[in-house]
Each structure stands twice: as structure tokens, then as C-alpha cells.
Amino acid sequence: MRDVVKNDVTLVPNILRTDEDYMKISVYEAGGVKDEEYWKDRFGNRCTVVTGGNDWLDMMPLHVNKSTALTHILTHLGISPEDCMAIGDNDNDREILQLVGHPVAVKSAKPEIRALARYEADTVEHLLWNIISGELKV
């Protein structure tokens, strides 16, 4: 995450002994998350546990998800969720796709996530180009 993706991360020797606040803990399993239910059974009563990609499992504060954040932003800006578009592909996108008026799934999305979408895109970049060029009217 730090060296390849260039995310701003803090490495800690023991997460239980850090004074720094954190919003999310992600678990990476090369080759795909093999036992999501293990994590849900172990921590699901204390935090939100969802897959965030084929190889990623995300854990956030209980009842927090992307739609929680977007709802706060939209309320602050006075924008209706019906006037918004969100793009998703995995379980961590479920609530935000259910919130907005224009949900989009990428073609590689999980089938249950694709079922939530009104639109489908091969890539985010292609979708944005179609919107900017006027090819897609939303």
C-alpha cells in the first residue's frame, strides 16, 4: 500500500498499542480473501466487516460505510442522493449504490453488486469520459 499504491500509511508494531486514531483496518490476502466468514464471526459484532476487492477485507467502526460518509457530505452541501452517482464493484460499495439515484457497477463487479446498479461500465475512466463527452445522459 505504501510502496506500490503510494497511500499514506502508518506502520505500527502493535495496533492495540497505538495512540493514533484509525478509521479502517484492511487485511490483504494474496490470491483472494479465503474466509470472510471467519472475520465476520470474530469481529462482526464490534465492527463492519466487508470485502473491498478480491484480495482485501475491510473493517471499520460498526455501522459505518461509504454511504455514511456521503450522506454527511450531501447534507452539508444540500445535495440530494438522487442527484448523485456512485461507482462500485464489491461488498464495500453496497450501501452507497443503494443510496444514490444513479448507481453504476463496473463489469467486473460481483453479481450481487451488479444487480444494484442502474448502469454498467467497463472502467471508471470510460464511464467518466462518456459523461463528459455527453454520450451518457444521466
N, C-alpha and C positions, 0 to 999 in steps of 0.2 A: 504494500500500500504506500509506503513512504518512498521507496526507491524506484518503482516502476510507474505507478499511477501518479505519484508526486502529491499524495494527500498530506495534509498537515496532521501528523500523528505524534503522540507522546508515548514512548516506550516506558513501561513501568515493570519493575521486577516482581511486584505482587499487587494485583489490582485491589485487593482487600486492604492494603495499607497505603493507599494514595489519598492525598488531601484534595486533589484536583477533582472537580465535578466532571461527570461524563454523561452524555446523552444516549449513547448506544454502545453496545459491545457486539462485535461481529466475530463469528467463528468461520474460519476458512478450512474447507476440506477439499483438497485437490481431487478431481475426478467426480465431484458431486457430494452434496450433503447426504450421508448414508442413513442417518437415523434421526430425522426431525422429531419424531415422537419421544425419543429419549430426552431431548432438551425441553420439549413441552411438558412432559411428565415431571421432570425435575424442577423446572423453573416457571412453568406457565401460570402458577397461582401468584407469582411475585412480579412477573414482567410479561410484556408482549413478546412472543416468540414467533418469528416468521422467516421463511426463506426470502433472501434478497438477491437471488441469482442461483444458477446451478450449483456453484461452489460455496455459496455464502449463506449463513444463518445469522439473522439479526435479533438482538434482544434489547428492548427499550423499556422505559417505565410503563407500568401497567396501564392499559387503555390509551396509549399514545401511538399514533401512526401518522402517516403523511397527511391525511385529511384533517387531523387535529391542528397541525401547523397551518395548513392552507386556510382553514376556517378562521383562525385568528387573524391572518393577513387580510383575508377578504372582508372581514368585519371591520377592521381598522381602515381599509380603503373604501368601504361602502360598495363593494362589488358583489353581485350575486353569483353563487356557484354555477347557476345555469348558464352564465356568460363565460365560463372558463372551460379550458381544455386541459386534460391530463393524459400523459402517455405512460403506459405500463407494460410489464411483461411477467411479473412474478407476484407471489403472495403479499409482499410488502407494498404492492400497489393497489390491492383490492379496494380498500376504503376510499382512496382518493378517486378511483374510477367510478365508484358508486356515488360520490359526492357531486361531481361536475356534470354539466349539461352536455359536454362533448368528450366522452371517454374514447381513447384510442389505445389499441393494443398493437404491439409490433407482431409481425407474423410468427416470430419465434417464441411468442408468449405461451405459457401454459394454457391448455384448452379452457379451463375454468376461468381464466383471466380474459381470454379472447371472447368468451361468452358475455362478459360485462360491457364490451366495447360497442360503440356505435360505428366507429371507423376502424380501419386496419391500415397499417403502414409497414413497408418493408424495413425502413430505417427511420430514425428520428430526423436525420438530416433531410431525407427525401420528403417526409411529411411537411417539415418547415418550408422547404422550397416550394412545395405545392400550395401552401397557404400564401406565402409571399408573392408568388407569381400569379395568384388568383385562380389557379387550376382547381383548388378545393375551396368551395364556399361553405362556411360554417355559420 
